[in-house]
Amino acid sequence: MVSRDGLTGNRLVLGVGTSPRREDYDVLGVDWASRGQRMDEEIAVLRGLAAGGHFSYHGKIFDLPPVKIAPVPSAPIPVLIGGHSNAALRRAARLGDGWLHGGRPGRTSRPARPPRRAPRRAGTAGRPFEVHVILADAYTVDGVRRLATRGVTDVIVGFRWPYQAGPDPSRSSTKSTSCAGSPTP
């Protein structure tokens, strides 16, 4: 954890989410139905261990005796929770420090639902909540302003669709109009 502090100046943010693909769980022998509970407990364990001191956890999925990590981070690690389902938005508002847009091919104008209201619905509106998106709107000043009015705090800008396997066949001269939220032509 010292390297996290030293390398990033406490700017590291952890993005997490459950896979929407059942086969990802099947291949690992992990129960699909308990994926939400598993994520909740993993976040609790991460936060407990990173807080310092001895930490034990006794949940439905994980059972840890008192354990301690050293060194611990000098500041809490922000956890952004990704996903477009109602459950993911509720989890982000309830347990996360923000929400992370998962990227949606062909959807470049807005997230599925405005997550800015999620903390209020979860009763956690008094704490900071970041909204990170991958959207084409981020390529213009007016677009960034529109995103800010919808509660977006951070934008992720890329020049290729991050889920495209293999080399990027497009030319760099065409990239000024493409977006990570859309497959590059």
Backbone as CSV, one residue per row, in Angstrom:
resi,resn,N_x,N_y,N_z,CA_x,CA_y,CA_z,C_x,C_y,C_z
1,MET,0.814,-1.191,0.000,0.000,0.000,0.000,0.861,1.261,0.000
2,VAL,2.062,1.169,0.531,2.942,2.324,0.489,3.195,2.716,-0.959
3,SER,3.362,1.710,-1.837,3.597,2.039,-3.235,2.393,2.752,-3.839
4,ARG,1.188,2.405,-3.431,-0.002,3.105,-3.918,0.065,4.566,-3.533
5,ASP,0.384,4.839,-2.273,0.477,6.218,-1.817,1.598,6.954,-2.539
6,GLY,2.763,6.307,-2.611,3.918,6.962,-3.216,3.781,7.177,-4.709
7,LEU,3.252,6.188,-5.391,3.134,6.287,-6.843,2.003,7.196,-7.296
8,THR,0.937,7.239,-6.533,-0.232,7.977,-7.011,-0.596,9.187,-6.161
9,GLY,0.061,9.367,-5.026,-0.329,10.476,-4.166,-1.776,10.352,-3.717
10,ASN,-2.192,9.138,-3.398,-3.575,8.848,-2.990,-4.587,9.149,-4.085
11,ARG,-4.169,9.039,-5.338,-5.098,9.275,-6.443,-5.630,7.986,-7.054
12,LEU,-5.260,6.840,-6.501,-5.754,5.574,-7.020,-7.214,5.401,-6.621
13,VAL,-8.029,5.032,-7.597,-9.440,4.751,-7.369,-9.674,3.326,-7.850
14,LEU,-10.373,2.535,-7.066,-10.643,1.156,-7.426,-12.026,1.061,-8.048
15,GLY,-12.093,0.573,-9.270,-13.360,0.351,-9.945,-13.705,-1.127,-9.898
16,VAL,-14.890,-1.454,-9.416,-15.306,-2.847,-9.277,-16.709,-3.042,-9.832
17,GLY,-17.026,-4.267,-10.170,-18.371,-4.573,-10.626,-18.537,-6.064,-10.805
18,THR,-19.763,-6.495,-10.832,-20.048,-7.904,-11.101,-20.198,-8.069,-12.602
19,SER,-19.792,-9.200,-13.108,-19.933,-9.453,-14.538,-21.395,-9.743,-14.868
20,PRO,-21.860,-9.256,-16.004,-23.228,-9.578,-16.414,-23.320,-10.937,-17.108
21,ARG,-22.198,-11.630,-17.230,-22.165,-12.892,-17.967,-22.083,-14.082,-17.003
22,ARG,-23.095,-14.913,-17.000,-23.145,-16.087,-16.133,-21.944,-16.997,-16.365
23,GLU,-21.498,-17.112,-17.607,-20.387,-18.019,-17.906,-19.085,-17.605,-17.210
24,ASP,-18.927,-16.334,-16.893,-17.746,-15.898,-16.139,-17.714,-16.547,-14.759
25,TYR,-18.860,-16.735,-14.158,-18.959,-17.355,-12.843,-18.869,-18.878,-12.958
26,ASP,-19.522,-19.418,-13.984,-19.507,-20.865,-14.181,-18.096,-21.397,-14.355
27,VAL,-17.289,-20.732,-15.168,-15.935,-21.209,-15.443,-15.060,-21.191,-14.188
28,LEU,-15.375,-20.331,-13.241,-14.613,-20.257,-11.993,-15.242,-21.062,-10.859
29,GLY,-16.402,-21.647,-11.123,-17.079,-22.418,-10.090,-17.655,-21.546,-8.985
30,VAL,-18.025,-20.320,-9.332,-18.574,-19.371,-8.363,-20.079,-19.238,-8.611
31,ASP,-20.836,-19.256,-7.529,-22.290,-19.190,-7.624,-22.762,-17.856,-8.223
32,TRP,-23.511,-17.953,-9.308,-24.043,-16.776,-9.995,-25.043,-16.019,-9.122
33,ALA,-25.909,-16.733,-8.445,-26.983,-16.104,-7.673,-26.460,-15.266,-6.508
34,SER,-25.286,-15.581,-5.995,-24.767,-14.846,-4.838,-23.763,-13.755,-5.223
35,ARG,-23.703,-13.395,-6.491,-22.693,-12.420,-6.931,-22.847,-11.062,-6.258
36,GLY,-24.045,-10.612,-6.017,-24.264,-9.331,-5.349,-23.805,-9.364,-3.901
37,GLN,-24.184,-10.423,-3.186,-23.748,-10.588,-1.799,-22.231,-10.692,-1.732
38,ARG,-21.631,-11.420,-2.682,-20.177,-11.563,-2.742,-19.522,-10.191,-2.901
39,MET,-20.045,-9.371,-3.798,-19.487,-8.028,-4.014,-19.608,-7.185,-2.746
40,ASP,-20.766,-7.233,-2.094,-20.955,-6.469,-0.861,-19.916,-6.867,0.188
41,GLU,-19.715,-8.177,0.345,-18.765,-8.649,1.349,-17.324,-8.319,0.955
42,GLU,-16.997,-8.406,-0.312,-15.637,-8.062,-0.758,-15.317,-6.605,-0.455
43,ILE,-16.279,-5.729,-0.673,-16.066,-4.310,-0.370,-15.881,-4.114,1.129
44,ALA,-16.674,-4.799,1.937,-16.540,-4.698,3.396,-15.169,-5.184,3.856
45,VAL,-14.689,-6.282,3.282,-13.371,-6.810,3.646,-12.270,-5.844,3.227
46,LEU,-12.341,-5.325,2.007,-11.341,-4.354,1.545,-11.263,-3.153,2.475
47,ARG,-12.410,-2.585,2.780,-12.430,-1.400,3.644,-11.933,-1.733,5.057
48,GLY,-12.322,-2.892,5.572,-11.895,-3.282,6.910,-10.395,-3.492,6.999
49,LEU,-9.823,-4.179,6.018,-8.378,-4.413,6.026,-7.596,-3.124,5.830
50,ALA,-8.079,-2.263,4.962,-7.363,-1.018,4.658,-7.438,-0.004,5.794
51,ALA,-8.338,-0.203,6.742,-8.487,0.740,7.853,-7.365,0.611,8.884
52,GLY,-6.646,-0.495,8.857,-5.564,-0.704,9.815,-6.039,-1.493,11.018
53,GLY,-5.089,-2.003,11.783,-5.432,-2.811,12.941,-5.878,-4.194,12.528
54,HIS,-6.237,-4.993,13.510,-6.736,-6.333,13.234,-8.189,-6.244,12.797
55,PHE,-8.533,-7.039,11.817,-9.876,-7.021,11.247,-10.349,-8.458,11.073
56,SER,-11.559,-8.727,11.490,-12.170,-10.033,11.226,-13.504,-9.793,10.526
57,TYR,-13.940,-10.792,9.798,-15.190,-10.664,9.061,-15.888,-12.013,9.063
58,HIS,-17.181,-11.993,9.323,-17.965,-13.226,9.354,-19.256,-12.985,8.584
59,GLY,-19.198,-13.271,7.285,-20.358,-13.076,6.431,-20.907,-14.397,5.933
60,LYS,-21.825,-14.328,5.004,-22.403,-15.536,4.414,-21.419,-16.211,3.458
61,ILE,-20.526,-15.417,2.843,-19.595,-15.960,1.853,-18.170,-16.020,2.390
62,PHE,-17.728,-14.985,3.050,-16.357,-14.925,3.552,-16.340,-15.008,5.071
63,ASP,-15.355,-15.701,5.583,-15.164,-15.821,7.021,-13.673,-15.654,7.307
64,LEU,-13.303,-14.512,7.854,-11.896,-14.208,8.128,-11.664,-14.113,9.623
65,PRO,-10.645,-14.822,10.120,-10.255,-14.612,11.512,-9.580,-13.245,11.613
66,PRO,-9.274,-12.773,12.805,-8.582,-11.486,12.909,-7.283,-11.516,12.095
67,VAL,-7.150,-10.578,11.206,-5.996,-10.487,10.319,-5.639,-9.018,10.160
68,LYS,-4.385,-8.766,9.822,-3.921,-7.387,9.706,-3.013,-7.289,8.489
69,ILE,-3.122,-6.190,7.747,-2.186,-5.946,6.664,-1.309,-4.764,7.045
70,ALA,-0.112,-4.766,6.524,0.798,-3.664,6.800,1.728,-3.517,5.609
71,PRO,2.002,-2.334,5.192,1.415,-1.098,5.701,-0.004,-0.905,5.175
72,VAL,-0.716,-0.018,5.799,-2.068,0.317,5.343,-2.007,1.641,4.598
73,PRO,-2.977,1.897,3.740,-2.986,3.175,3.019,-3.121,4.352,3.988
74,SER,-2.566,5.479,3.600,-2.658,6.661,4.455,-4.008,7.360,4.328
75,ALA,-4.793,6.960,3.346,-6.142,7.502,3.154,-7.016,6.373,2.632
76,PRO,-8.312,6.430,2.876,-9.197,5.382,2.359,-9.103,5.277,0.837
77,ILE,-9.220,4.056,0.335,-9.205,3.818,-1.109,-10.627,4.026,-1.627
78,PRO,-10.841,5.017,-2.503,-12.189,5.201,-3.055,-12.589,3.999,-3.911
79,VAL,-13.818,3.557,-3.754,-14.345,2.429,-4.508,-15.485,2.919,-5.376
80,LEU,-15.302,2.803,-6.693,-16.358,3.130,-7.645,-16.977,1.815,-8.092
81,ILE,-18.281,1.753,-8.068,-18.978,0.522,-8.425,-19.626,0.703,-9.785
82,GLY,-19.295,-0.211,-10.685,-19.791,-0.131,-12.049,-21.012,-0.993,-12.263
83,GLY,-21.689,-0.707,-13.345,-22.849,-1.497,-13.735,-24.039,-0.621,-14.052
84,HIS,-24.910,-1.140,-14.909,-26.069,-0.370,-15.354,-27.389,-0.904,-14.807
85,SER,-27.344,-1.979,-14.060,-28.585,-2.525,-13.505,-29.028,-1.695,-12.305
86,ASN,-30.285,-1.838,-11.935,-30.783,-1.157,-10.733,-30.001,-1.589,-9.503
87,ALA,-29.670,-2.886,-9.433,-28.905,-3.394,-8.286,-27.526,-2.738,-8.223
88,ALA,-26.875,-2.557,-9.363,-25.549,-1.925,-9.380,-25.632,-0.464,-8.946
89,LEU,-26.644,0.245,-9.391,-26.806,1.647,-8.991,-27.092,1.755,-7.495
90,ARG,-27.929,0.862,-6.978,-28.200,0.867,-5.536,-26.945,0.531,-4.738
91,ARG,-26.179,-0.456,-5.218,-24.953,-0.837,-4.526,-23.956,0.325,-4.534
92,ALA,-23.821,0.998,-5.648,-22.905,2.140,-5.732,-23.305,3.212,-4.722
93,ALA,-24.585,3.494,-4.630,-25.061,4.528,-3.709,-24.914,4.103,-2.257
94,ARG,-25.135,2.838,-1.985,-25.125,2.334,-0.617,-23.717,2.087,-0.099
95,LEU,-22.841,1.502,-0.938,-21.525,1.068,-0.473,-20.353,1.787,-1.118
96,GLY,-20.567,2.399,-2.261,-19.458,2.962,-3.013,-19.224,4.441,-2.764
97,ASP,-18.124,4.882,-3.295,-17.795,6.304,-3.278,-18.195,6.951,-4.598
98,GLY,-18.784,6.147,-5.464,-19.222,6.646,-6.750,-19.637,5.520,-7.661
99,TRP,-19.983,5.902,-8.880,-20.461,4.971,-9.898,-19.574,5.097,-11.114
100,LEU,-19.296,3.967,-11.738,-18.447,3.910,-12.921,-19.243,3.352,-14.087
101,HIS,-19.350,4.147,-15.126,-20.023,3.752,-16.361,-19.292,2.553,-16.939
102,GLY,-20.010,1.510,-17.275,-19.378,0.298,-17.772,-19.087,0.311,-19.253
103,GLY,-19.413,1.384,-19.942,-19.241,1.393,-21.393,-20.371,0.603,-22.023
104,ARG,-20.979,1.151,-23.026,-22.082,0.467,-23.684,-21.980,0.747,-25.167
105,PRO,-21.560,-0.224,-25.967,-21.439,0.006,-27.408,-22.733,0.544,-27.991
106,GLY,-22.619,1.575,-28.806,-23.784,2.148,-29.459,-24.550,3.136,-28.600
107,ARG,-24.221,3.237,-27.329,-24.897,4.184,-26.438,-23.869,5.225,-26.044
108,THR,-23.911,6.366,-26.676,-22.868,7.348,-26.430,-23.381,8.646,-25.841
109,SER,-24.664,8.728,-25.532,-25.153,10.018,-25.063,-25.379,10.098,-23.563
110,ARG,-25.670,8.990,-22.893,-25.918,9.076,-21.448,-25.953,7.697,-20.812
111,PRO,-25.709,7.645,-19.509,-25.850,6.376,-18.802,-27.298,5.910,-18.830
112,ALA,-27.533,4.671,-18.471,-28.881,4.101,-18.503,-29.851,4.911,-17.654
113,ARG,-29.442,5.292,-16.457,-30.255,6.109,-15.552,-29.334,7.120,-14.909
114,PRO,-29.814,8.317,-14.668,-28.937,9.286,-13.999,-28.602,8.829,-12.581
115,PRO,-27.369,8.390,-12.322,-27.038,7.869,-10.998,-26.920,8.937,-9.926
116,ARG,-26.986,10.205,-10.297,-26.816,11.270,-9.295,-27.902,11.230,-8.224
117,ARG,-29.049,10.643,-8.532,-30.134,10.563,-7.544,-30.015,9.330,-6.651
118,ALA,-29.167,8.396,-7.035,-29.057,7.139,-6.296,-28.652,7.330,-4.836
119,PRO,-27.673,8.183,-4.499,-27.323,8.346,-3.083,-28.487,8.871,-2.229
120,ARG,-29.267,9.782,-2.784,-30.411,10.300,-2.024,-31.391,9.177,-1.732
121,ARG,-31.661,8.348,-2.733,-32.587,7.225,-2.546,-32.047,6.214,-1.540
122,ALA,-30.723,6.075,-1.475,-30.107,5.104,-0.565,-29.889,5.682,0.828
123,GLY,-30.182,6.967,1.013,-29.972,7.599,2.307,-28.532,7.970,2.590
124,THR,-27.725,8.082,1.539,-26.309,8.411,1.704,-25.951,9.708,1.001
125,ALA,-26.916,10.589,0.820,-26.695,11.812,0.045,-25.725,12.786,0.693
126,GLY,-25.428,12.641,1.971,-24.544,13.588,2.637,-23.062,13.373,2.389
127,ARG,-22.693,12.298,1.711,-21.267,12.042,1.493,-20.915,12.236,0.023
128,PRO,-19.627,12.464,-0.264,-19.221,12.654,-1.667,-19.562,11.426,-2.513
129,PHE,-19.949,11.669,-3.761,-20.306,10.594,-4.681,-19.876,11.011,-6.075
130,GLU,-18.930,10.273,-6.653,-18.423,10.583,-7.990,-19.194,9.789,-9.042
131,VAL,-19.308,10.370,-10.225,-19.927,9.693,-11.357,-18.938,9.775,-12.517
132,HIS,-18.378,8.623,-12.915,-17.394,8.538,-13.995,-18.056,7.903,-15.211
133,VAL,-17.928,8.535,-16.377,-18.563,8.008,-17.587,-17.589,7.965,-18.760
134,ILE,-17.913,7.083,-19.706,-17.224,6.981,-20.984,-18.255,7.387,-22.030
135,LEU,-18.240,8.630,-22.442,-19.258,9.112,-23.380,-18.651,10.072,-24.398
136,ALA,-19.221,10.074,-25.588,-18.747,10.951,-26.651,-18.922,12.424,-26.302
137,ASP,-19.865,12.748,-25.422,-20.072,14.136,-25.013,-18.799,14.757,-24.453
138,ALA,-17.905,13.937,-23.926,-16.680,14.441,-23.295,-15.701,15.036,-24.295
139,TYR,-15.978,14.935,-25.580,-15.064,15.440,-26.587,-15.282,16.910,-26.933
140,THR,-16.275,17.535,-26.316,-16.487,18.965,-26.549,-16.723,19.661,-25.217
141,VAL,-16.435,20.951,-25.176,-16.657,21.722,-23.962,-18.142,21.745,-23.615
142,ASP,-18.992,21.974,-24.615,-20.434,21.980,-24.366,-20.909,20.617,-23.870
143,GLY,-20.352,19.553,-24.407,-20.720,18.217,-23.966,-20.340,17.977,-22.514
144,VAL,-19.162,18.414,-22.129,-18.730,18.268,-20.737,-19.651,19.073,-19.824
145,ARG,-20.051,20.248,-20.258,-20.985,21.056,-19.454,-22.322,20.336,-19.289
146,ARG,-22.824,19.719,-20.370,-24.087,18.964,-20.284,-23.942,17.810,-19.302
147,LEU,-22.812,17.114,-19.370,-22.586,15.995,-18.456,-22.547,16.484,-17.011
148,ALA,-21.912,17.618,-16.780,-21.827,18.165,-15.415,-23.212,18.488,-14.868
149,THR,-24.113,18.975,-15.703,-25.466,19.277,-15.226,-26.229,18.016,-14.861
150,ARG,-25.790,16.870,-15.406,-26.420,15.585,-15.080,-25.718,14.886,-13.919
151,GLY,-24.775,15.578,-13.279,-24.125,15.011,-12.107,-22.832,14.280,-12.375
152,VAL,-22.345,14.288,-13.630,-21.092,13.620,-13.951,-19.941,14.429,-13.374
153,THR,-19.036,13.747,-12.667,-17.892,14.422,-12.058,-16.601,14.166,-12.817
154,ASP,-16.512,13.050,-13.532,-15.286,12.673,-14.240,-15.644,11.986,-15.546
155,VAL,-14.835,12.240,-16.584,-15.040,11.574,-17.865,-13.796,10.776,-18.225
156,ILE,-14.025,9.668,-18.881,-12.948,8.809,-19.355,-12.916,8.962,-20.861
157,VAL,-11.793,9.406,-21.380,-11.661,9.661,-22.806,-10.634,8.690,-23.367
158,GLY,-11.007,7.999,-24.413,-10.098,7.059,-25.059,-10.283,7.140,-26.556
159,PHE,-9.349,6.572,-27.254,-9.405,6.655,-28.704,-9.688,5.319,-29.369
160,ARG,-10.155,4.357,-28.592,-10.614,3.094,-29.157,-11.548,2.445,-28.159
161,TRP,-12.375,1.563,-28.639,-13.287,0.822,-27.787,-12.436,-0.131,-26.953
162,PRO,-12.466,-0.008,-25.611,-11.543,-0.777,-24.773,-11.775,-2.286,-24.789
163,TYR,-12.916,-2.740,-25.252,-13.197,-4.166,-25.261,-12.879,-4.810,-26.605
164,GLN,-12.305,-4.044,-27.526,-11.921,-4.585,-28.830,-10.632,-5.376,-28.660
165,ALA,-10.660,-6.647,-29.024,-9.464,-7.472,-28.903,-8.534,-7.243,-30.087
166,GLY,-7.261,-7.406,-29.849,-6.274,-7.312,-30.920,-5.871,-5.895,-31.240
167,PRO,-5.010,-5.767,-32.239,-4.532,-4.434,-32.630,-5.674,-3.565,-33.147
168,ASP,-5.532,-2.282,-32.982,-6.518,-1.321,-33.480,-6.188,-1.051,-34.944
169,PRO,-7.079,-1.428,-35.862,-6.789,-1.260,-37.284,-7.007,0.156,-37.815
170,SER,-7.640,1.025,-37.039,-7.945,2.363,-37.552,-6.716,3.267,-37.498
171,ARG,-6.729,4.273,-38.348,-5.613,5.219,-38.427,-5.779,6.289,-37.356
172,SER,-4.685,6.788,-36.839,-4.750,7.809,-35.795,-5.396,9.087,-36.298
173,SER,-5.319,9.364,-37.594,-5.919,10.589,-38.129,-7.440,10.572,-38.032
174,THR,-8.055,9.401,-37.880,-9.517,9.327,-37.768,-9.984,9.331,-36.325
175,LYS,-9.080,9.324,-35.394,-9.446,9.147,-33.994,-10.014,10.390,-33.339
176,SER,-9.870,11.558,-33.892,-10.377,12.758,-33.239,-11.891,12.752,-33.145
177,THR,-12.572,11.968,-33.974,-14.032,11.929,-33.916,-14.559,10.631,-33.342
178,SER,-13.679,9.718,-32.992,-14.163,8.475,-32.394,-14.147,8.593,-30.885
179,CYS,-14.769,7.650,-30.219,-14.881,7.694,-28.771,-14.767,6.299,-28.206
180,ALA,-14.238,6.200,-27.008,-14.142,4.890,-26.356,-15.509,4.286,-26.138
181,GLY,-16.551,5.094,-26.122,-17.896,4.579,-25.924,-18.505,4.005,-27.186
182,SER,-17.812,4.127,-28.297,-18.310,3.615,-29.569,-17.197,2.863,-30.259
183,PRO,-17.520,1.772,-30.919,-16.473,1.085,-31.662,-15.891,2.000,-32.729
184,THR,-14.573,1.957,-32.892,-13.910,2.761,-33.926,-14.221,2.154,-35.276
185,PRO,-14.600,2.987,-36.271,-14.939,2.434,-37.587,-13.739,1.805,-38.255
